[in-house]
Amino acid sequence: MAFNTTRRAMLAGSGAAVALTQAPGAHAQSTGAGGGTPPSSMPVSFTVNGTAAELELDTRVTLLDALREHLELTGTKKGCDHGQCGACTVMVNGTRINSCLSLAVQHQGDEITTIEGLGTPEDLHPMQAAFVKHDGYQCGYCTPGQICSAVATLAEIRAGIPSHVQGDITAAPVFNAAELRERMSGNICRCGAYSNIVEAITEVANSDLGAA
């Protein structure tokens, strides 16, 4: 059977379809809000700064929000929420990650270290002390992520993990200015305190790695 229609009828039908999607309740029906199936949740347990944590979380909750909103560890900052600024950097099983890009339920059984777990005002981690000494911050918002990333950077070099600036990735990495810029490139300081940050990290590297 042939299908016959006019341009006027087609435009009228399209307009009606658009109007229907904008009608009150249409969005709620499509998303399941207001009577649909609620978001699923599940239990998750991990260790944060040496303390066991057991939570019941919506499966969409990021590790960043679990730390800040559920465990009240607000040292880890929410910056861009897109994994581009590094303010939310924490260490999971010794490896640094952007916690805004990782779901909390992915970390069942993991060991998580935040800025609160590195040191206290009475007993600073060497990297924290170096940032204070060299004034490696201005507004301070990015500082927790900078410090966590810096600690992990030195751990990566100690472990022999290569970087993109190495000419020979089979050789042991050596701490230098190029390595530092490459490995810390994901942590942005909008205040521009980079020179002081470099001085702080270099001082700790000289002691920790015997860097020149």
Phi and psi in degrees as a GROMACS rama.xvg file:
@    title "Ramachandran Plot"
@    xaxis  label "Phi"
@    yaxis  label "Psi"
@TYPE xy
-73.8287  146.62  ALA-2
-108.474  112.25  PHE-3
-113.053  132.16  ASN-4
-151.973  167.4  THR-5
-112.865  161.683  THR-6
-60.9709  -38.4618  ARG-7
-62.7535  -42.7904  ARG-8
-67.0295  -37.7558  ALA-9
-65.1933  -43.5764  MET-10
-64.336  -39.0824  LEU-11
-64.5803  -41.6262  ALA-12
-65.8399  -38.9787  GLY-13
-64.0415  -41.795  SER-14
-62.5368  -38.0728  GLY-15
-66.3642  -38.2436  ALA-16
-65.3622  -41.8334  ALA-17
-63.5754  -43.5343  VAL-18
-61.2839  -36.5882  ALA-19
-64.5134  -40.4872  LEU-20
-68.844  -22.6906  THR-21
-91.084  -4.07543  GLN-22
-67.072  147.192  ALA-23
-55.1834  133.104  PRO-24
92.8457  -15.7014  GLY-25
-63.9795  -43.7463  ALA-26
-66.8049  -40.1792  HIS-27
-62.2844  -38.5659  ALA-28
-67.4535  -37.8898  GLN-29
-73.1742  -28.874  SER-30
-97.8843  -7.70869  THR-31
85.0052  5.95524  GLY-32
-73.8691  152.939  ALA-33
69.1919  48.4585  GLY-34
123.962  -9.72383  GLY-35
-80.4466  -171.753  GLY-36
-70.3971  125.261  THR-37
-68.0934  157.383  PRO-38
-56.0054  141.191  PRO-39
-73.9905  150.995  SER-40
-134.215  162.641  SER-41
-156.453  155.976  MET-42
-76.0233  146.805  PRO-43
-143.852  139.121  VAL-44
-132.085  135.025  SER-45
-151.165  174.21  PHE-46
-109.172  125.793  THR-47
-118.396  117.402  VAL-48
53.1408  39.7133  ASN-49
84.8406  -0.524212  GLY-50
-114.816  131.49  THR-51
-69.6027  138.544  ALA-52
-129.522  132.15  ALA-53
-124.907  121.806  GLU-54
-131.303  153.649  LEU-55
-110.43  111.729  GLU-56
-126.688  144.766  LEU-57
-55.8098  135.77  ASP-58
-66.5353  -9.60268  THR-59
-92.3209  -4.87021  ARG-60
-70.7358  130.184  VAL-61
-78.1321  162.155  THR-62
-60.7471  -38.3823  LEU-63
-57.1642  -48.8967  LEU-64
-70.2027  -31.8195  ASP-65
-63.5429  -42.123  ALA-66
-67.6384  -46.1657  LEU-67
-78.3603  -48.0284  ARG-68
-89.0347  -30.728  GLU-69
-101.113  -33.0596  HIS-70
-107.14  -2.74023  LEU-71
57.2941  34.1981  GLU-72
-97.9583  83.0763  LEU-73
-87.3589  5.73658  THR-74
-63.5079  -35.8187  GLY-75
-74.0618  122.891  THR-76
-98.8321  148.206  LYS-77
-98.145  110.204  LYS-78
-102.288  -91.9418  GLY-79
-83.2011  -24.4524  CYS-80
62.5508  19.928  ASP-81
-130.314  12.4681  HIS-82
72.3421  23.2969  GLY-83
-111.788  -11.6167  GLN-84
-113.786  -22.2238  CYS-85
82.7927  0.101936  GLY-86
-63.4742  -23.4497  ALA-87
-97.1029  13.8226  CYS-88
-61.6571  128.388  THR-89
-133.32  172.401  VAL-90
-111.407  129.682  MET-91
-118.038  117.079  VAL-92
52.5253  36.8821  ASN-93
86.353  -4.48757  GLY-94
-109.15  133.593  THR-95
-77.8301  142.027  ARG-96
-141.779  160.785  ILE-97
-85.6309  108.599  ASN-98
-69.545  -15.6944  SER-99
-74.4936  -17.2619  CYS-100
-101.336  2.81893  LEU-101
-119.444  131.459  SER-102
-76.1894  140.22  LEU-103
-59.3381  -37.7745  ALA-104
-69.2676  -11.1093  VAL-105
-75.7025  -10.4336  GLN-106
-109.346  27.4793  HIS-107
-53.9332  123.192  GLN-108
80.1273  1.46893  GLY-109
-80.3086  160.074  ASP-110
-102.319  117.391  GLU-111
-115.175  133.658  ILE-112
-122.043  124.887  THR-113
-108.522  178.844  THR-114
-58.3213  -31.9724  ILE-115
-66.4881  -24.0133  GLU-116
-88.9257  -8.09187  GLY-117
-80.2432  -39.7896  LEU-118
-171.251  173.988  GLY-119
-122.602  165.72  THR-120
-56.2079  -29.5415  PRO-121
-84.7459  -21.0955  GLU-122
-143.328  77.1919  ASP-123
-71.2271  144.621  LEU-124
-65.5599  148.163  HIS-125
-52.4287  -36.1388  PRO-126
-69.9604  -39.4945  MET-127
-62.4202  -44.4025  GLN-128
-61.8556  -38.2572  ALA-129
-68.1116  -38.1717  ALA-130
-63.5383  -38.6073  PHE-131
-66.8107  -46.5872  VAL-132
-60.1016  -43.2375  LYS-133
-96.3547  8.02435  HIS-134
53.6381  52.6961  ASP-135
-82.2242  39.5417  GLY-136
-164.9  160.429  TYR-137
-125.765  -77.6995  GLN-138
-72.0603  -25.6907  CYS-139
85.5715  -3.86264  GLY-140
-65.36  -39.1965  TYR-141
-84.6016  -10.3384  CYS-142
-58.8995  -44.3065  THR-143
-57.1062  -43.2734  PRO-144
-67.4821  -38.1764  GLY-145
-61.0762  -45.0847  GLN-146
-67.4605  -45.4451  ILE-147
-60.5367  -41.1217  CYS-148
-67.5064  -38.7892  SER-149
-64.901  -42.7994  ALA-150
-61.1747  -43.3901  VAL-151
-68.337  -33.7821  ALA-152
-59.9336  -47.2308  THR-153
-65.7117  -34.7622  LEU-154
-65.8538  -37.8202  ALA-155
-62.9315  -42.7681  GLU-156
-66.3939  -42.3424  ILE-157
-59.7335  -37.8187  ARG-158
-79.2735  -5.0136  ALA-159
78.6716  20.349  GLY-160
-76.2604  122.244  ILE-161
-74.9225  165.982  PRO-162
-126.158  175.054  SER-163
-73.5169  -13.4795  HIS-164
-95.1743  -0.925248  VAL-165
-76.7955  132.499  GLN-166
-70.4201  -34.7243  GLY-167
-125.315  103.337  ASP-168
-74.3747  -7.56228  ILE-169
-87.0427  -11.98  THR-170
-86.8643  157.472  ALA-171
-67.7384  131.592  ALA-172
-66.7049  147.885  PRO-173
-121.943  134.113  VAL-174
-68.4394  125.549  PHE-175
-156.424  -179.906  ASN-176
-61.1844  -40.5478  ALA-177
-65.6484  -43.165  ALA-178
-61.8069  -42.9134  GLU-179
-63.3513  -45.6973  LEU-180
-61.5941  -43.1968  ARG-181
-64.571  -48.9692  GLU-182
-73.5968  -25.5407  ARG-183
-99.4076  6.69897  MET-184
-65.1788  -19.3395  SER-185
-84.243  -1.05669  GLY-186
-110.453  111.846  ASN-187
-97.5072  135.091  ILE-188
-113.198  105.118  CYS-189
-70.5047  -17.7626  ARG-190
-80.0812  -18.1786  CYS-191
81.8603  34.3532  GLY-192
-88.5764  29.1375  ALA-193
-61.1308  -41.1696  TYR-194
-62.1505  -38.9875  SER-195
-72.0306  -35.4694  ASN-196
-63.0393  -43.8322  ILE-197
-60.8902  -43.3737  VAL-198
-61.5246  -41.3319  GLU-199
-64.1619  -48.5078  ALA-200
-65.6679  -39.7029  ILE-201
-63.6333  -39.2004  THR-202
-61.4044  -43.6203  GLU-203
-68.6689  -38.6292  VAL-204
-63.6434  -39.7617  ALA-205
-59.439  -36.8418  ASN-206
-81.3694  -39.5271  SER-207
-82.5084  -39.2627  ASP-208
-109.577  -7.97385  LEU-209
68.4775  31.0356  GLY-210
-67.9839  152.045  ALA-211
